[in-house]
Amino acid sequence: MVKLAIASNPYFSMSEIELSRQGKSYLIDTLRHFCEGRADIFFFILGGDAFVEIETWKDFQNLFTLCHFVVMARPGFQKTPVASQLPDSLTSAFQYDIETKVWVHLSGYHLHFQEISFLDISSTKVREFIEKGESVRYLIPPETEAYIYKHGLYREKR
């Protein structure tokens, strides 16, 4: 589905690194694969709903030493620069830069909280809509939508 979703955009590429690993795949290993020893600048983008769970991720404290993070703040997620945006276990590793309006990690990498449109779109919502038989038009690329319906994905098992 990712291949279909990005096929028409020359600026996107896909990696199967996590699929090719034996056993569980962890973000820390993926970031090390792509970020360590390279001059490129990497940004890891995730939703605010995922960020609030980050303390449960393997070696989460070390994630911020590998690349910049962008937390996409969905509706209802606080955007103002307060320490409550950070898990308690991370507050000592970051400092808020009022000039650039980003959190700066001891490693020098940044943590951005970026507000997105007020369309409450998420993979969870897309799956819920499909399960209920509701339209996902304009929420995902048409090619991805066609694939989902062709393969009967996310439908309630009857």
C-alpha positions as CSV (number, residue, x, y, z in Angstrom):
1,M,0.0,0.0,0.0
2,V,2.9,2.4,0.7
3,K,4.3,1.7,-2.8
4,L,0.9,2.6,-4.3
5,A,0.5,5.7,-2.1
6,I,3.9,7.2,-3.1
7,A,4.2,6.0,-6.7
8,S,3.3,9.4,-8.2
9,N,5.6,11.4,-5.9
10,P,9.3,11.4,-7.0
11,Y,10.3,12.8,-3.6
12,F,9.2,9.7,-1.6
13,S,10.9,6.3,-1.5
14,M,10.2,3.2,0.5
15,S,12.4,0.9,2.5
16,E,11.7,-2.7,3.4
17,I,14.4,-2.7,6.1
18,E,12.0,-3.5,8.9
19,L,10.2,-6.2,6.9
20,S,13.5,-8.0,6.2
21,R,14.6,-8.2,9.9
22,Q,14.2,-11.4,11.8
23,G,12.0,-11.1,14.9
24,K,10.7,-7.8,16.2
25,S,11.7,-4.6,14.5
26,Y,12.4,-1.5,16.7
27,L,12.6,2.1,15.6
28,I,16.0,2.5,17.4
29,D,17.5,0.0,15.0
30,T,15.9,1.5,11.9
31,L,17.1,5.0,12.8
32,R,20.6,3.7,13.5
33,H,20.5,2.0,10.0
34,F,19.5,5.2,8.2
35,C,21.1,8.0,10.4
36,E,24.4,6.9,11.8
37,G,27.5,7.8,9.9
38,R,25.7,9.8,7.2
39,A,25.8,13.4,6.4
40,D,22.2,13.6,5.4
41,I,19.7,15.3,7.8
42,F,16.9,13.0,8.8
43,F,13.5,13.8,10.4
44,F,11.3,11.2,12.0
45,I,7.7,12.3,11.8
46,L,5.0,10.8,14.1
47,G,1.7,11.8,15.5
48,G,1.1,13.3,18.9
49,D,-0.9,10.2,19.8
50,A,2.2,8.0,19.2
51,F,4.5,10.5,21.0
52,V,2.7,10.2,24.2
53,E,3.5,6.5,24.2
54,I,7.2,7.0,23.4
55,E,8.4,6.0,26.9
56,T,7.3,2.4,26.1
57,W,9.5,2.2,23.0
58,K,12.8,0.4,23.1
59,D,15.8,2.6,24.1
60,F,13.5,5.7,23.7
61,Q,16.0,8.0,25.3
62,N,18.5,7.3,22.6
63,L,16.1,8.0,19.7
64,F,16.7,11.7,20.0
65,T,20.5,11.3,19.6
66,L,20.0,10.0,16.0
67,C,17.8,12.5,14.1
68,H,15.3,15.4,14.4
69,F,11.8,14.5,15.5
70,V,8.6,16.2,14.3
71,V,5.5,15.5,16.3
72,M,2.4,16.3,14.3
73,A,0.0,17.8,16.8
74,R,-3.5,16.6,15.9
75,P,-6.6,18.4,17.1
76,G,-6.7,18.6,20.9
77,F,-3.0,18.2,21.3
78,Q,-1.3,21.1,23.1
79,K,1.0,23.1,20.8
80,T,2.4,25.6,23.3
81,P,6.0,25.2,24.4
82,V,5.5,23.8,27.9
83,A,7.5,21.0,29.6
84,S,4.3,19.0,29.9
85,Q,4.7,18.1,26.2
86,L,7.7,16.0,27.1
87,P,7.6,12.9,29.2
88,D,9.1,13.5,32.6
89,S,12.0,11.2,31.8
90,L,13.0,13.4,28.9
91,T,12.7,16.9,30.4
92,S,16.3,17.0,31.6
93,A,17.6,16.1,28.1
94,F,15.8,19.0,26.3
95,Q,15.8,22.8,26.5
96,Y,13.2,25.0,24.7
97,D,14.7,27.5,22.3
98,I,12.3,30.4,22.4
99,E,13.8,32.0,19.3
100,T,13.4,29.0,17.0
101,K,10.4,27.6,18.9
102,V,11.8,24.1,19.1
103,W,13.0,21.8,21.8
104,V,16.7,21.2,21.5
105,H,18.2,17.9,22.7
106,L,21.6,17.6,24.4
107,S,22.7,15.9,21.2
108,G,21.8,19.1,19.2
109,Y,18.9,17.4,17.4
110,H,15.5,19.2,17.5
111,L,12.1,18.1,18.6
112,H,9.4,20.1,16.7
113,F,5.7,20.2,17.6
114,Q,4.0,21.0,14.3
115,E,0.3,21.7,14.2
116,I,-1.6,20.1,11.3
117,S,-4.9,20.7,9.8
118,F,-8.0,20.2,11.8
119,L,-9.0,17.2,9.7
120,D,-8.7,14.4,12.3
121,I,-7.1,11.8,9.9
122,S,-5.3,8.9,11.2
123,S,-4.7,5.3,10.2
124,T,-6.9,4.2,13.1
125,K,-9.8,6.4,11.8
126,V,-9.3,5.1,8.2
127,R,-9.5,1.5,9.4
128,E,-12.6,2.4,11.5
129,F,-14.3,4.0,8.6
130,I,-13.7,1.1,6.3
131,E,-14.9,-1.4,9.0
132,K,-18.1,0.6,9.3
133,G,-18.5,0.9,5.5
134,E,-18.0,4.6,5.5
135,S,-16.1,6.5,2.7
136,V,-12.4,7.2,3.0
137,R,-12.3,9.2,-0.2
138,Y,-9.8,12.1,0.1
139,L,-8.3,10.6,3.3
140,I,-5.9,8.2,1.5
141,P,-4.7,8.0,-2.1
142,P,-7.2,6.4,-4.5
143,E,-4.7,3.6,-5.4
144,T,-4.4,2.7,-1.7
145,E,-8.1,2.8,-1.3
146,A,-8.6,0.5,-4.3
147,Y,-6.0,-2.0,-2.9
148,I,-7.7,-2.1,0.5
149,Y,-11.1,-2.8,-1.0
150,K,-9.7,-5.3,-3.5
151,H,-8.1,-7.3,-0.7
152,G,-10.9,-6.9,1.8
153,L,-8.7,-5.3,4.4
154,Y,-10.0,-3.8,7.7
155,R,-13.5,-5.3,7.2
156,E,-15.2,-6.8,10.1
157,K,-14.7,-10.6,10.2
158,R,-18.1,-12.3,9.8
